[in-house]
Amino acid sequence: MLLVVFAADEVLTGLDLTGVVPATAPVDALDVRLHRHAENPEWVDGFRSGPLRSLAERELRDLRLLDEATCCYSIQVRVPDPADLAHLQLAWAVAAAASRAGATAVLDVFAHDWSLAASIAGLDPHRPFTVLREISVVAESEESPGFGHAVHTRGMLKFGRPDLVMGVPGDRIGEAAEILNQLARMLADGHDLKPGQQLRIDGERTLTVVPYAPDDRIPDVRLIGDGLLITS
């Protein structure tokens, strides 16, 4: 789990998580670091430029929230094979604390998802888990010959699971996104998918799980971590 929280100034001077994280939260695996732009501009700017900046423009609207930030905080939790989702609650609790202290924007790095800090500040620490809050499903706008539009998840690394990829015609993007959402929920609940496994969809079609290996036909969607390709 990796979150990056932007702030106009240093806001996180202390951290009290009493009562806001479960007893199983891996606090010893929590790594919170301050990154000042004046000391490490390339690191800070790397999260507010390029494709991530384009996403921020669409999701935050006001890029001044990023451009006026003099620093950011990285919130990282490394758990080899999480038994539950306490590591996610832990990371979001820290992001919420920083947001209440005056941060402006929060980036979920693995999901490529931006949030206004104001929306993170009010998160209920005891809210029910929603997989769609933790991942993104992305449809690439350009169609690859012989493959179609790549539709894929981002963020499954947070559950210790591979991201999922499908190639479909333009008129089946919505259907593919729904299939990937359902499979992502299964994986987040602890299920696993293996290469060679077959999946029955709608009681009619069979999909097959194979390793995701970009080549001349299969586009590289630049996943963070491993991937599986779901083929028809």
Buried (B, 14 or more C-beta within 10 A) or exposed (E): BBBBBBBBEEBBEEEEBEEBBEEBBBEEBBEBEEBEBEEEEEBBBEBBEEEBBEBBEEBBEEEEBBEEBEBBBBBBBEBEEBEBBBBBBBBBBBBBBBBBBBBBBBBBBBBBBBBBBEEBBEBEBEEEEEBEBBBBBBBBEEBBEEBBBBBBBBBBBBBBBBBBBBBBEEEBBEBBBEBBBEBBBBBBEEEEBEEEEEBEBEEEEEBEBBEBEBEEEBBEBEBBBEBBBBEE
